[in-house]
């Protein structure tokens, strides 16, 4: 009898978790399109063919729902951009991977929207739990970029007289410009411009001694191959 009750309880919990996950997926789509403030329990209930009370059963409040949507978005961002980049060599290769994957994600979001960017516009002057959560996530990403730049400097890939925060600032500027031109203005070639801008950024900050060393290594490698 006890085993039957336990199995029934576990089955009910799994069903509840699946329903909650499905609600969050739909909520993320709506928030990406309409913004976090455009996300309402009524609209979500209609999309899910559920009652409002049914949606509320999984989330204590609309604010709790919005925060969970933010967490889900952040999770996707980490899985698509951050963690794959961590597999790359420390320093410049990792930084280049971060930017390339970031750009790729923005190109996917052109049709829907970036919650980090739209959320910043919605909550820039609205204190509260949602703003704090959003700021924390953006700062965590900036801190990751900052650490990567510092590693690139320590490894000699970038000049040691530069301000890491300045590089992160300029990288962010390229992404914001890409999102603006590609999504709002719908200007062709925006992705290429962002990539070209990042390449020029690295040209300015790259350690010339490393470039000279790489050129020497390539020349020696070519000479060795020619000798054989």
Buried (B, 14 or more C-beta within 10 A) or exposed (E): EEEEEEEEEEEEEEEEEEBBEEBBEBBBBBBBEBBBBEBBBEBBBEBBEBEEEBBBBBBEEBBEBBBBBBEBBBEEBBEBBBEEBEEBEBBBBBBBBBBBBBBEBBBEBBEBBBBBBBBBEBBEEEEEEBBEBBBEBBEEBBEBBBBBBBBBBEBBBBBEEBEBEEBBEBBBEBBBBBBEBBBEEEEEEBBEBBBEBBEEBBEEBBBEEBEEEEEEEEEEEEEEEEEE
